[in-house]
Amino acid sequence: MPGNVLDDQGDIQFGVEESATTAGDGSVQTDLRVGFMAPAVAAAGGPGIPLLSLAATPGAGGSLHGGQTLYYAVAGADGTGNESLLSFIVRAVTLSDGSSVTLHGLSFSPGTASFHVYRGSTPAQLFRIASDQAIAAQFTDTGLSKELIAPLDPNFDHANFYWRMELQSESAATIHSAASVGNDGLQMTVNRYRGMIVRITRGRGAGQERAIAANTATALTITPGWAVIPDVSSFFVVAETGWQFGALAKSSPVQFAVPNRGGETVQVCGRAANVNDLECSAELSTVTRWQIGGSGTSDADVPPQPYFGLGAGQRGGTVELSGVSFTELTNTSTISSATLTMHYWDELRGRPSLKLAQAAGVGDVSLELSAAGDATAGSFVQIDAEVIRVDAVENNGTRYQVTRGMHASPAAAHDAQTAIYALRSKTAIAAFPPNFFGSPYSGSWSQAVTLPDVRVASAELFVTNRRGNSPVRSSCLTSAVDRGLRTLSGGQYSIQVDGYLAVEERVAPALVVEAGHSVRDVFAVLGSVADAEVRLRLDVDGSAYCTLSIPAGMTTSAAVDGSATGPLAAGAKLTLAVLAVGRTYPGADLTVLIRL
């Protein structure tokens, strides 16, 4: 049963109006008034059924997307507007974006004054795309928009309307496979939705429903598998298993009551039925989502520019995005995602060998390099606390034409031989349910992005609603002591020496690094103090990595900054040398900690 309005994606939906009535006992009832298109019935004496070739011709010069299978039919109309039944249905496949489809061999019975053309993604779901066309032998569809008109249906007698409640709001499908769908940002209770229904609401595979066999915190496992596997363009919801009957109607609109649960979403399904109340397939029927208490509103424009915060995650190796917010909530109700791009230096590469060949002034837009760099046009580099965009690479890679002071970083003068950090980029997408911003949950929301052993110099974020993308907000992180946000990887290595210390080249067996890590810091702790300085040297593969000093009478050394000492390579061997101990009390029970 088709609806009578087009949504923001150009899909046909039921027109829904909501009203509330208060009973004598003070309880409130929510009523939905649903508009639909009742198919017309063929009139006696109307024109005959048209004929056409069953071989349609795909071509260029249109706006149809590639990779689609489309179905076409035509119907004739006489001078008084009476319409015939549909012709044979013709199948066409578009091969590339910008396609058109041409129907050939059109032939009409006497008395036919014009014809209508219908198109659909299945033979059972056709909608008119052209009306009152002059009689011709062929017709070309260049990507015409749907009209709110369905073909004649001689079997239609009435429509049955049903409703059910959604249990999980609409989310983008960041997880998808032949037997699952999910979103990395969800926090569902394990197996809470077992036995419920998951529905693909839009994007690839839209309209499919499957039973949920199990669920984790982020993904739903379904049975049977998808006929069309969802992808990143898909969105999904979780709904109740059964439909509740709402009302029966022969003409639009129809009205029925639903639970008065403000803020929750109800799904409305209309199914055409014949005089014996035999219904069409539920899979071919329109399902419209309606948020109780106000989903009739929609954003009128793209969202405003967002604010956001970045910090080190609670566990090592992650960046935590939080504080996505706005100065006002206008045009934020349909925001579905936030796109975060981080520009970072990979600390496992150590310190860069590339440097400035000569000093750069505040206004210089050309940088001379000590050697050929590996940056490309459009990428970013960091010099001191400034983030710079490379616009062009010249002179065999030894000169960059640049834009200074990117992402709100301070443009500054830089000395010759200053290190140049070539930044890499990573993009992460966070999903949001409708009307999330302004809800109690938005204030405490955060999402962790895995990005270990890097130093994030800057980030950019924009949000997307049904109207498009917001302006981009940039954030510079180079004002920190470390010239960026270090993510590290978490954990630590420790070297322990029991008993009294003595000067020795290797006081413990070698410790082997299982994987590459950047280092937060290194420090030492004594169980018993010494009466003179205790000096230690941490070696990596036989070369000095750092030196530690524990003053007389103290139990802890100063920490050595790991950003200065550099990363630890996979397979490296760590050994510890004791260079000096106390005279009478040498110190005892030593622990050296390498925090990652």
HUJO-V992676 format. One line per field, one symbol per residue. ss: DSSP state (H for helix, E for strand, C for the rest). burial: # if it has 16 or more other C-alpha atoms within 10 Angstrom, else .. A space follows every 50 residues. Layout:
# HUJO-V992676
ss = ???
burial = ???
This chain:
# HUJO-V992676
ss = CCECEECCCCCEECEEEEEEEECCCCCEEEEEEEEECCCCCCCCCCCCCC ECCCCCEEEEEEEECCCCEEEEEEEEECCCCCECCCCCCEEEECCCCCEE EEECCCECCCCCCEEEEEEEEECCEEEEEEEEECCCCCEEECCCCCCCCE CCCCCCCEEEEEEEEEEEEEEECCEEECCEEECCCCCCCCCCCCCCEEEE EECCCCCCEEEEEEECCCEEEEECCCCCCCCCCCEEEEECCCCEEEEEEC CCCEEEEECCCCCCEEEEEEEEECCCCCECCHHHCCEEEEECCCCCCCCC CCCCCCEEEEEECCCCCEEEEEEEECCCCCCCCCCCEEEEEEEEEEHHHC CCCCEECCCECCCCCEEEECCCCCCCCCCEEEECCEEEEEEEEEHHHCEE EEECCHHHCCCCCECCCCECEEEEEEEEEEECCCCCCCCCCHHHCEEEEE CCCEEEEEEEEEEEECCEECCCEEEECCCCCCCCEECCCCCEEEEEEEEE CCCECCCCCCEECCCCECCCEEEEEEEECCCCCEEEEEEECCEEEEEEEE CCCCCECCCEEHHHHCCECCCCEEEEEEEECCCCCCCEEEEEEEEC
burial = #####......#######...........##########.##...##### ##.#.#.##..#.#.....#########...###############.### #.##.###...#########....#######...#...#####..##### ###.##############.#######..########......#.###### ######################...#..###..#######.....#.##. ..######.....##########.....##...##########.#..#.. .#######.####..###########....##################.# #..####..#.....#####.##.#...###############...#### #######.####.#...#######....#########....#...####. #################.##..######...#########....##.... ###...#..####..###########.#############....###### #######..#.##.#####..###########..####.#######
